[in-house]
Amino acid sequence: MPTTFASGPVRVRVPATSANLGPGFDALGLALALYDDVAAEVTAGGVTVVVTGQGAGELPTDDRHLVVRAMRATFEALGGQPAGLAVECVNRIPQARGLGSSSAAIVAGVLLARALVTDGETRLDDDAALRLAAGIEGHPDNVAPCLLGGFTLAWTEPSGARAVSLPVAAGVRPTVFVPQERGLTAAARAALPATVPHGDAALNAGRAALLVHAMTAEPALLLPATVDRLHQDYRAEGMPGSAALVGALREVGVAAVISGAGPTVLALDGLPEGYDPGTDWQVWRLDPDGHGARVARGRLGHAERDPVAAGRKS
């Protein structure tokens, strides 16, 4: 079936995400109300990318940009490439901090490309979009909450990634501590051992199961539910400041974890009054995002082009 492209621009708003949440390594994720806005349209030729906000002046502005790469993969899955593309990115999600910036770019690219194909949603439903995005990213723990919103459980079958989204209990009050230094997922994964003790694996299985209950029904259990022995201790040497902050927060009863591959720290149940982590951190109070990625027709408006981080409360 020949591929035909829609005329005019489309835009998408994609949320930040935090993966793992302690014991749920490569499986659990949470969408956060901090957003990138991306718009794209088909052109007569060439590729242009305009980036403002996070990553401006650093990210590529041609076919190497991750949004464009995800769009190309999606167009390929839908049977054809357009002559050209114009993309505009307003980024608020910090780059390489463990808040899902790459997953946001991938999900944005997949959904924009689907919307630019006239029958794209019929040919690539949300389940297929998740499989495609997870295939590009390499794992589904961030792309699932970015696409679906809420608190997500993701897994991979022979046919590809699958996920479910669950509503977040009212007592879950995420706060992120964002450092200046960056982290790389590949380096964080390289720090992990090939095997772990059976007891550690068993502990994590139990705490991950408890975390599902804590996140959706009983936030008072978040502190014991976020105990992890699979990945955070192994990665601590590469992000000592983050590891120290997690430890300090947990000592005062806060359910704190490394966000994704780090180095951002995520606290899930609020902070003691007057708590001061020091000057090395930007501290943002973020609501959970319950909607996931949202697509609309038209260009980015004035509000979407504002690079100030939407969703921050502090």
C-alpha positions in Angstrom: 0.0 0.0 0.0 1.5 3.4 -1.0 2.3 5.8 1.8 0.6 9.2 1.6 1.5 12.1 3.9 -0.6 14.6 5.7 -0.3 18.3 4.8 0.5 20.8 7.5 2.3 20.4 10.8 1.6 18.2 13.8 2.8 18.6 17.3 3.3 16.3 20.4 3.8 16.9 24.1 5.8 14.2 25.8 6.5 13.8 29.5 9.6 13.2 31.4 9.9 9.7 33.0 11.7 8.0 35.8 12.5 4.3 35.4 13.3 1.5 37.9 11.9 3.3 40.9 14.3 1.3 43.1 13.6 -2.4 42.8 11.7 -2.4 39.4 14.8 -2.6 37.2 14.0 -2.3 33.5 10.3 -2.9 34.3 8.7 -0.1 36.3 8.4 3.5 35.3 6.6 6.8 36.2 5.5 9.6 33.9 6.3 13.1 35.4 4.7 16.5 34.6 7.7 18.0 32.9 7.4 18.2 29.1 9.1 18.5 25.8 7.0 20.0 22.9 8.0 18.9 19.4 6.4 19.7 16.1 7.1 18.4 12.6 5.8 18.7 9.0 6.7 17.2 5.7 8.6 19.4 3.3 9.7 19.3 -0.3 13.2 18.2 0.6 16.0 18.2 3.2 15.9 18.0 7.0 15.9 20.9 9.4 15.8 20.7 13.2 15.5 23.7 15.5 16.2 23.1 19.2 15.5 25.5 22.0 15.8 24.9 25.7 17.7 21.8 27.0 20.3 20.6 24.5 20.2 23.8 22.4 23.6 24.2 20.7 24.6 20.6 21.5 22.1 18.3 19.9 22.4 17.6 16.1 20.1 19.6 13.8 20.0 17.1 10.9 19.2 13.4 10.3 21.3 12.5 13.4 18.8 14.0 15.8 17.0 11.3 17.8 13.6 12.6 17.0 14.3 12.4 13.2 15.9 9.0 13.6 12.7 7.7 15.3 10.6 9.4 12.7 12.6 7.7 9.9 12.2 4.3 11.6 8.5 4.8 11.9 8.1 6.0 8.3 10.1 2.9 7.3 7.6 0.7 9.2 4.8 2.5 7.5 6.2 1.9 4.0 7.8 5.1 2.8 9.9 8.2 3.5 8.8 11.8 2.9 10.9 14.0 0.7 11.9 16.3 3.6 11.1 17.2 7.2 11.1 20.3 9.3 11.2 19.6 13.1 11.0 22.1 16.0 11.9 20.9 19.5 11.3 22.9 22.7 13.1 20.8 25.3 12.5 21.1 29.1 13.6 17.6 30.1 17.3 17.7 31.2 19.6 15.7 28.9 21.4 12.6 30.2 20.2 13.0 33.8 18.0 9.9 34.2 14.7 11.6 33.4 13.9 10.0 30.0 15.1 12.6 27.6 16.0 10.0 25.0 12.7 8.1 25.4 10.8 11.4 25.1 12.6 12.1 21.8 11.9 8.6 20.5 8.2 8.6 21.5 7.8 12.1 20.0 9.4 10.9 16.7 7.2 7.8 16.5 4.0 9.6 17.2 4.8 12.6 14.9 5.7 10.3 12.0 2.5 8.2 12.6 0.4 11.4 12.6 2.0 12.6 9.3 0.9 9.5 7.5 -2.7 9.8 6.5 -3.7 6.4 7.8 -0.9 6.0 10.3 -3.0 5.3 13.3 -4.8 2.5 11.5 -1.5 0.9 10.4 0.4 1.5 13.6 -1.7 1.3 16.8 -0.5 2.2 20.2 0.7 -1.4 21.0 2.8 -1.4 17.8 4.0 2.2 18.6 5.2 0.9 22.0 7.0 -2.0 20.4 8.7 0.2 17.8 9.8 2.8 20.4 11.1 0.2 22.8 13.0 -1.4 19.9 14.7 1.9 19.1 15.5 2.6 22.8 16.5 -1.0 23.6 14.2 -1.4 26.6 10.6 -0.4 27.5 10.9 1.0 31.0 11.0 4.7 30.0 9.1 4.7 26.7 6.1 3.0 28.3 5.3 5.8 30.8 6.2 8.4 28.2 3.6 6.9 25.8 1.0 5.8 28.2 1.3 8.1 31.3 0.9 7.0 34.9 2.8 4.3 36.7 3.7 1.6 34.2 4.7 -2.1 34.3 6.6 -3.1 31.1 7.9 -6.4 29.9 9.2 -7.9 26.7 7.8 -10.9 24.9 9.1 -12.6 21.7 6.8 -10.3 19.8 8.2 -7.2 21.5 7.5 -4.8 24.4 4.2 -4.7 26.2 3.1 -2.5 29.1 0.2 -1.6 31.3 -0.5 1.8 33.0 -1.9 2.0 36.5 -3.3 5.1 38.3 -1.0 6.7 40.9 -2.2 7.0 44.4 -2.7 10.6 45.7 0.0 10.2 48.3 2.7 9.8 45.8 4.4 13.2 45.6 7.5 13.1 43.4 10.4 15.4 43.9 13.5 15.3 41.7 17.0 16.4 42.6 18.9 17.2 39.3 22.7 17.7 39.4 24.8 19.6 37.0 26.8 16.5 35.9 25.4 14.2 33.3 25.3 10.4 33.2 25.3 7.9 30.4 23.0 4.8 30.4 25.6 2.7 28.7 28.2 3.5 31.4 25.7 2.8 34.1 24.8 -0.5 32.6 28.4 -1.4 32.2 28.8 -1.1 36.0 26.4 -4.0 36.6 27.6 -7.5 37.3 26.7 -10.4 35.0 25.1 -12.3 37.9 23.7 -11.3 41.4 23.2 -13.4 44.5 19.9 -15.4 44.6 19.0 -13.6 47.9 19.3 -10.2 46.3 17.2 -11.2 43.3 14.5 -12.7 45.7 14.5 -9.5 47.8 14.0 -7.3 44.7 11.2 -9.5 43.4 9.3 -9.0 46.7 10.0 -5.3 46.9 9.0 -4.7 43.3 5.7 -6.4 44.0 5.2 -4.4 47.1 6.0 -1.2 45.1 3.1 -1.8 42.8 0.8 -1.8 45.8 2.5 1.2 47.4 2.3 3.3 44.2 -1.3 2.6 43.5 -2.9 2.1 46.9 -0.8 2.6 50.0 2.0 5.2 49.7 2.9 4.8 53.4 4.8 1.6 52.3 7.0 3.4 49.7 10.1 3.4 51.9 10.3 -0.4 52.3 9.0 -0.9 48.8 11.9 1.0 47.2 14.7 -1.1 48.7 17.0 -2.3 45.8 19.9 -4.6 45.6 20.2 -5.2 41.9 21.6 -2.0 40.5 22.0 1.1 42.7 24.9 -0.1 44.9 26.8 -1.2 41.8 26.4 2.1 40.2 27.2 4.2 43.3 30.9 4.6 42.5 30.1 6.3 39.3 27.7 8.8 40.9 28.9 9.2 44.6 26.9 12.4 45.2 23.7 10.9 44.0 24.3 7.7 46.1 25.0 9.9 49.2 21.9 11.9 48.7 19.7 8.8 48.3 21.2 7.5 51.6 20.7 10.7 53.4 17.1 11.0 52.3 16.3 7.4 53.2 17.9 8.0 56.7 15.2 10.6 57.4 12.4 8.4 56.1 12.1 9.5 52.5 11.5 6.9 49.8 14.5 8.1 47.6 16.0 6.2 44.6 18.2 6.8 41.7 16.1 8.0 38.8 16.7 5.6 35.8 20.4 5.4 35.2 21.0 8.6 37.2 22.4 10.8 38.3 19.1 12.5 39.2 17.6 11.4 42.5 13.9 10.8 42.8 12.0 11.1 46.1 8.5 9.6 45.9 6.8 10.7 49.0 7.6 14.3 49.6 10.3 15.9 51.8 10.6 16.8 55.5 9.8 20.5 56.0 12.9 22.6 55.5 15.0 19.8 54.1 18.1 21.3 52.4 20.1 19.0 50.0 22.8 21.6 49.5 23.6 23.8 46.5 24.6 21.1 44.1 21.0 20.2 43.2 18.1 21.8 41.4 15.0 20.6 43.3 11.8 20.3 41.4 8.4 19.2 42.7 6.7 17.4 39.9 3.2 15.8 39.7 2.8 12.4 38.2 1.6 12.7 34.6 -1.6 10.6 34.0 -2.0 11.1 30.3 1.3 10.3 28.5 2.1 11.7 25.1 -0.5 13.9 23.4 -0.7 14.7 19.7 -2.5 17.6 18.0 -2.6 19.2 14.6 -0.9 22.6 14.0 2.3 24.3 14.9 3.6 25.0 18.4 2.0 28.0 20.0 3.5 30.6 22.2 3.0 28.6 25.3 4.6 25.5 23.8 7.6 27.5 22.6 8.4 28.8 26.1 11.5 26.8 27.2 10.8 27.3 30.9 10.1 23.9 32.4 6.4 23.4 32.5 5.2 21.3 35.5 7.8 22.5 38.1 6.4 23.5 41.4 9.6 24.6 43.0 
